[in-house]
Amino acid sequence: MMIVIFMGASPAAFPPTLLKVHMPAKPTIPDTAAPLVPVSPWPIFWIASIATFLVSLDSTMLFAAFGTLRQAFPNATAADMSWVINAYTVVYAAMLIPSGGLSDTHGRKKIFMLGVIVFLVASAACGLAGNVWWLIAARVLQAIGAALLTPASLAIVLAAFPQQKRAIAVSIWGAVGALAAAIGPSLGSFVVDTVGWPWAFYINLPLGAISLWRGARLLPESVRAAVPRRVDGVGMAMLMVAVGAIALAIVQADSPAWSRTELLVVFGTGLIALIGFVVWARTTATPLIDLSLFQHRTYTFVNLATLSFGIAFSMMFFAFFFYMTEVWHYSLPRAGLAVTPGPLLVIPFAILTGRLAARHGHRPFLVGGSVIYALSGLWFLLVPGAEVNYLAHWLPGLLLSGMAVGMVLPSLSAAAVNRLPLAHYAVGSAVNQATRQIGSVLGVALTVMWIGHGHLQAADFVPVYVAHVVLALLTALLCLSVHTKPAA
């Protein structure tokens, strides 16, 4: 899922040297407009974290609002509505990678503030949307703002703290995102049911305004690069087309409005764009993704595992709400409350896993967590039925999934950059996060294809949970090749 969204990020995922990654060796010029910086770094931390909180909150709230949005736009199909989520995720994934370079080139405070402004304007436009295509266009704009502010937020947090305290600060910064993602479904279901779906977006406005107001005075500007960093627009466009076309072919697979030939053409376009993206990255001087990163065996396998787990993760969240509201006929607020215990386990397990992985490496937690995640999918496949029995039939599987996500997601983020050269930490982390977003797109597309229609029964969820189990076991298998255990 999408969930960014850096759920339970481990301190090892963002080492103190991150600030040095994008800074070029050429001369730099300081920004002359430097505001007064408070003695304590925590005000800066909370200003930067509020915006990140909103980005994470907005991603999971829409899982709860999906059914209500379909009712609000009755002329839109489930496949159309899936793009309210997927258009955001595709654009966010493609823009996340170069955004760190933009903040280094033009100043982290400037890019952060711009990102917050764009995100808030887009949030207001989402709430005012009169049709589904307006809403999708506003979500694309929202993704641009989110992609701009997220890397800048992390860089601002790292710069505010002395080196010996950065690991703690980043750990709490990741926990803020995890908390937002955890409460998103329950808060979203409550907000949507009581005051309407536009408030799933309007809720961003007061908190974002606080971040802008305080940030204008308190956030320090960074040193800017004298030579602007080039953005690979061609690579971004090809990646968006590749992921978007493949997702479109999946969600429209059963649509009578699309012929098999048309779907094959769309899917083929996505594959051609993906191949073209790889060829372009091999030949251009400043590619969106430096393919030399994948010369590192652990990095390659971690990203493959991130893709498979990202697909399963978004499928799980989506299926939760479909099952609760369609099969057990829970109200939306009750469904949101019922889903909450699992995500709330993510934070403590993420913190515990991060500390233990620093001593024992990430492989035991990646493999073990993936197996637990497979067991949660097996539970949902075999135990719940049409009869409502939350405590005995649903809660155990939910708790298993929360434990597993807390073990796996932060470990994937940390293991991705663990063995990379220092100069590749920032881009390596961004590529890993973008890979998870791409997995989320595919997970949403598959879920909509299988259970996006109305009048669901328990048997309709079999392909979702079979895929959940298979993808979790695939993640465990891929993680057997991850080696991050520190030397004695």
Secondary structure, DSSP 8 states (H G I E B T S, - for coil): ----S-TT--GGGS-GGGGGSS--SS-EE--S------SSSHHHHHHHHHHHHHHHHHHHHHHHHHHHHHHHSTTS-HHHHHHHHHHHHHHHHHHHHHHHHHHHHH-HHHHHHHHHHHHHHHHHHHHT-SSHHHHHHHHHHHHHHHHHHHHHHHHHHHHHS-GGGHHHHHHHHHHHHHHHHHHHHHHHHHHHHHH-TTHHHHTHHHHHHHHHHHHHHH-----EESS-----HHHHHHHHHHHHHHHHHHHTTT-TTS-HHHHHHHHHHHHHHHHHHHHHHHHSSS-SS-GGGGGSHHHHHHHHHHHHHHHHHHHHHHHHHHIIIIIS---HHHHHHHHTHHHHTHHHHHHHHHHHHHHH-SHHHHHHHHHHHHHHHHHHHHS--SS--IIIIIHHHHHHHHHHHHHHHHHHHHHHHHTS-GGGHHHHHHHHHHHHHHHHHHHHHHHHHHH-SSS--GGGGHHHHHHHHHHHHHHHHHHTT-------
